[in-house]
Amino acid sequence: MDEAKTDNQMPDHRRLGYDLDLFAFSDLVGPGLPLFTPRGTILRDELLGFSEELQLKNGFKKVAIPHIAKNDLYKTSGHWDKFGHEQFLVKSQETKDEMVLKSMNCPHHIQIYASRPRSYRELPIRYMENTMQYRDEKKGELNGLMRVRSISIDDGHIFCRLDEIEPEFRTIMEMIKEMYGVFGMEFRARLSFRDDSEGYLGERENWDKAQGIIEDVAKRLELKYEIAAGEAAFYGPKIDIMVTDSLGREWQCATEQLDFVMPERFGLTYIDKDGTEKPVVMIHKALLGSFERFLAVYLEHTNGHLSLWLAPEQLRVATLNDDEPILEMAKEVTGRAREQGLRAEIDDSNESVAKKIRDAEVMKVPYTVVIGGKEVESGRLSPRHRNDLPEIPELSVDELLQRLSDDSKTRK
């Protein structure tokens, strides 16, 4: 647990994760394998759920794949030669198959596309999946959630025609703008192209074509961008989204990548309107990227002051004392809040009111209400708000819960 308790002058996601009870690490489980607590799992579900919501309304369809595969899959895709040393090997006691924990999801999604003939009428086909992948990272390079061995990713892959590339990139960029607008984070685009070194798959002619398309799309989308030679994926160029946090640091989070190589290696085609087979184009995308890494960035960006919709605990109900009418009202308010979909907790401990309020502040709970005789008599509540959130005037129980519920649902 020592790494979670590390403290310094700057916001540290490891300390915040420990203080806010979001995640833990265990020597028995292994380094680089975070364990998310109930509070941390709420964060995980809300963030990944936001990504999923954006994708579903933009035509993506959910798929599900296993967490292991034969290494032949990654040999065909090219990942084995490039990242074979980062694969976790899995041994079967029943067969002689050489298996690995999946380090990438794209070859699996490719196999779903390749499972039947495809017509131009079906394209574009958009697959999405919030799933985990695994990399055998060096122990010395692991760093809290910034670098882990189990990586959750809001992965997606699009199979389309050449003339569909620009509108698909445009749609992905609109999702990125909406997402990071909600997070209040500015970003710029980096066009990650190949350099002249070895290690890239495919013909240079196709690379030049793909890079030309990428830059043309960036111009048409009026993106602020710079070209970074040598930052391409081994199979194709990409538009990487460089997000700036509140400390002025820049992080690569979302990405959209153009791939001519893997469809060719797997022989992916579609039947065009003239009855001939044509090669399909593949686009890789992620909005959050690595969930763990994004959460680390976002915790430090906000110093743990999470928006109402993200907060693991949105409302705390504290009792002034243990008088029966006060306890009854506190339980009623908490229950009604939960019925409204709010994450509410009750503090009816024997601690002083000052201590209860301080505990809520330490956990960075957005709103806290104290219930005493006055509240029981009036049926109205005056919520205490976290300093970075707007003040809410005295309201009836129904009015307060409705306002918090509406603000949470609209991701204010």
N, C-alpha and C positions, 0 to 999 in steps of 0.2 A: 504493500500500500504506500510505500514511501514516496513513489513518484507522484501519486495523487495529492500528497500533502505539500509538495514543493510550493514555496511562496516567494514572491519578489514584488518589486514596485509596479510592474506592468501586470495587466490582467493575464492570468495563466489558466488555460482551460482545465488543466489537471487539478489545480486547487479549487476552481469553481465546481468542477465535477464532483469533487469530494465534499465540499461545503454544502452544495445544493442536493447531494445524494442522488446523482444522476448515473454514475457508472463506477465500476470497480475493476481491479485486476487481481488475478490470483496466480501465485506461483504453481499451484497444483493444476490449474487449467493451462497455463503457459503464457509466456510473454507475447505481447502484441495481440492478445485475444480479449477484447473488452467484454465485460458483463454489464448489461444495462439493467438498472434497478426499475421498479415500477414507475418512478418519476421520470427516469431517463427514457423508458420505453414509450411514455406519452409523447415526449419530444420526438422520438423516432417515428412514431405513428403519425403525428401531426405533420412533420416535414415531408415524409415520404408520401403521405396522403395528399398533401397539397400538390406535389409533383404529379401524382397519379391522376388527380382531378383535372389538372391542366392538360394532360396527355389524352385522357378519355374524351374530353370535349373537342379535341383536335384530331380525332379519328384513329387513335392508337387502340389496339386490341391487346388484352392481357394474355400472356402465355406463362407456362411454368415448366422449368427444366430441372433435371437432377443435379446434384452437387458433385458427381463424379462422372468420369468418361474414360474411354480407352485413350491411351496416348496417341493412337493413330489419328484421332480427330485433330489434335494440335499439330501433328506432323504435317497433315494436309493443309491446315490453315497457315502454317509457317511460324506459329507461336513456339513450337518445340525448339526449333533451331535458335530462335531469338531469346526465349525466356525459359528454356528447359531447366536451367539451374535454379529457377524460382518456383518450380512445381513441387507440390507435396505429393509424394508417391504413395499409392494405395495398393496393397497386396490382396489378391483374392485367394481364398482357401479352396475354392471350387473349380476355378478355371485357370488357365495360364495367361489370361488377358493381363496386360500391364495397364493399370488404371492410375488416374491422377485425380486430385481434387481440382475442380475447375478454376482456372486462373482468369478465364475470359468467358463471356456469355455468347459472343457473336457466333462462334462456330456451331453452338447448339441451336441458336435461332435460325441459322442457315439451314440446318437439317430439317427444321419445320417447314421452311419454304420449299426445300428440295423434296419433300415427302410426296408431292403430286405435281402433275403438269400445271403450269400457270398461264393464264391468258392475259393479254394486254388490258382486257376489261376489268380484271381484278386489281390492276396496279393503280396507285401505289398501295403496297401492303405494308402496314405499320405494326410492328410488334413492340410491346413494352413489358418490363418486368422489374419489380423491386426485389432484388435478390442479392445473395452474398457470393463473393468469390474469394480465392485464397492465394496468397503469395508467400513464399518462404523467405521473407525479408531477413537480412542479417540482424542479429540481436542488437548490435551496437547502433543500428540506424533507427530502431524503434523509438517513438517519441509520443507518449500519450495516445491521443486519437489522431494525431497528425500523420503517423506512419504506423500501420497495424498489419497484422497477418490475415485477419478476416475483414473483408472490405464489402460494405453494403453499397449498392449502386443502383440508381434509378435509370437502368439501362434501357435503350430502345434502338431498334434497327428498322430502317425503311428500305424496301425493295421497289425500285421504280425505273422508269425510262429516262433517257438523257434529257428530254424536254420537260421532265417533272422535277429536276434537281432544284432549280431556282425557287419555285413555289414551296417546296418542302423545306428548304433552308429558311425561307421567309417565315414560315409557320413556326419553326423551331425558335427563331430569333424573337418572334412575338411572345412566345411562352417564356423565354428567358427575360425579356423586358418586364413582363407582368410579374414574374416571380421575384426578381431582384428589386423591383419597385416596391413590393410589399415589404421586403426586408430593409428597404431604405439604404441600399448599397449601390454605389455607382460602379460602372465597369467600362472597359474598352475592349476592343477586339485585337487579337494577335493572330495573324495568318501564319500558321506553323507549316513551313515548307521544308523540303529536303535540301540537303547540301550535296556536295560531290563525293562524299565518303561512301564506303561500302555499307551493306547492311539493310538496304531498302529492297523490297521485292517488287518485281514487275519491270516492264520496259520503260525507259526514260521518256519515250514518246507519250505514253499514257500518263506519266507523272506531269509532264509539261501541260498536257491537255487538262488534267484535273486541277492543277494549280491555277491555270488560266480561268477555269470555271469558278473556282473559289474566289479569286480576286474580283472577277466580274460581278459575282453575287454580292460581295462586300461593298462594291461601289454602288450597285443598284439599291442596296439596303441603306446606303448613306451612312455606313459605319465609320467611326474613327478607328483606324487600324494601322498597325505596323507589320512588316514582314520579318519573321524570325527564321532564318535558314538553319536547318539542322534540328528543328523541333517537331518535325512531322512524325506521325506514327509510321511504323515500318511498312505499312500497306497503303498509306495515302496522306494527303495534306488535310489540314483541318483549320477551323476557326475556333480558337480557344478564347474563352471569356475570362478576362483578367479583372477580378473584383478588388476594389479598394475598401479596406476596413476603416474604422474610426481612428485608428492610430497611423493611418497613412500607408500601411503596408499593402502590398499587392499579392493576390492569390489567384492561381488558376483553378476555376471551379467548373462551370459548364463548358461543354464542347459540342461541336458538330463536325463530323468528319466524312470526307468523300472517299469512297473505296471502289476502285476498279479491279484490285488485285484478288481479293478473296472470292468474289463471284466467279472470276476466271479459274482460280485454283479448284473450286468446287463444281465448276461447269454449270453455273446457274443461268437459266434462260427463261424466256417467256415466249408464247406464240403470238406473233403480231397479227394485225388485221388482215395481212396478205397471206397468212398461213405459214409464214417462215419463222424459224427460231431466231431470236435476237438475244444478245447478252443483256443481263439485267445489271443495273447499277445499285450499289448499296451505300446507305448513309447511316453512320453511327451517331448517336446523340446521348447526352446526359445533361440534365438540368442542374441538379445538385452536384453531380460527380460522385466522389466518395462521400457517403453520408457522414462517416466518422470525421473525415477531414473538414467537411463543411461545418459540422457542429462545433468542432474545435475553433474554427475561424469565427463563427457566429457568437459563440460564448465570449470570446475575447473582444469581438467587435462591440458587444452590448454590455460587457462586464457582468453577464448573467442577468441583466434586467430584460427579461423576455417579454415580448408583447403579450397582451391578454390572451389571444388565441393560442399562443404557444406555451404559456405558463403551465407547468405540471399541476400547480394548485392555483386556481384563479381567485378563489374567495375563501377567507378563513373567518369562521364564526367563533368569537371568544365570549365566554360568559363572565359577568362581573363577579358573581358568587355562585354558590350551589343551591340557591333557593329553587324550589320545584317549578314555579311558573317560568323562571328564567331558563332553566334547563329544558323545559318543554318547548319554549319558543325557539331556543337555539337549535334543538333537534328538528323542529318543524321547518325553520328557515333552511337548514342544511339539506333536508330531504327534498324540499321544493326546488332548491337550486339544482340538485342532481337531476330531478325530473325535467328541468329546463335544459339539461345537457351540460351544465356547468360542473367544473371540477372543484368541489367544495369540501372543506374539512372543518370539523368542530374541535375547539380546544376548551374542554370543560375540566381541565386539570385544577389542582389546588394552588397553582402559582398565582402571583399577583397579576392584576391587569397590565401593569407596566411590563412585567416579564413576558406575558403572552404577546403583547404588541411587539416587544423587542424580538421575540422568537420569529414572528411573522416577517419582520423587517430583515432579519438575518437570512431567512429563506427566500427573500425577495418576492413575497406574495403580492400580487398587484393590489388587491383590496381586502381590507379587514373590517369587520363590523363587531362592535362590542355590544352585547345585550345585557341590559340591567333592568331595573324596575321601570324607568322612564320609557324604554322601548316596548316593554310588555304592555304598559298602559296605553301608549299612543299608537302602537303598531307601525311605527316609522323608524327608519334606520339612517344613520349618518356615517357612511363608509369612510374609513381612513384610506388614503391612496398613497401608492409608492410615488416618490418625488418626481419621477420622469413621466408620470401618467396624469391625465386631466382630473381635476377635482369633480366629484359628483355631489350634488346638493342632497339635503335630507329628502328621502323618498319613502313611499310605502314599500312594503316587502315586495309586492307584485311589480311595482314600477322599477325598483332596483334590479330585481332578477331579470326582468324583461330587457332592461338596458344593457346589462352585462352580457346576456345571451345574444342580443343583436350585435353588439360590438365584437363579440368573439366570432360569430358566424361570418361577419363581413371582413374579418381580419384587419380591423383598424389598428 
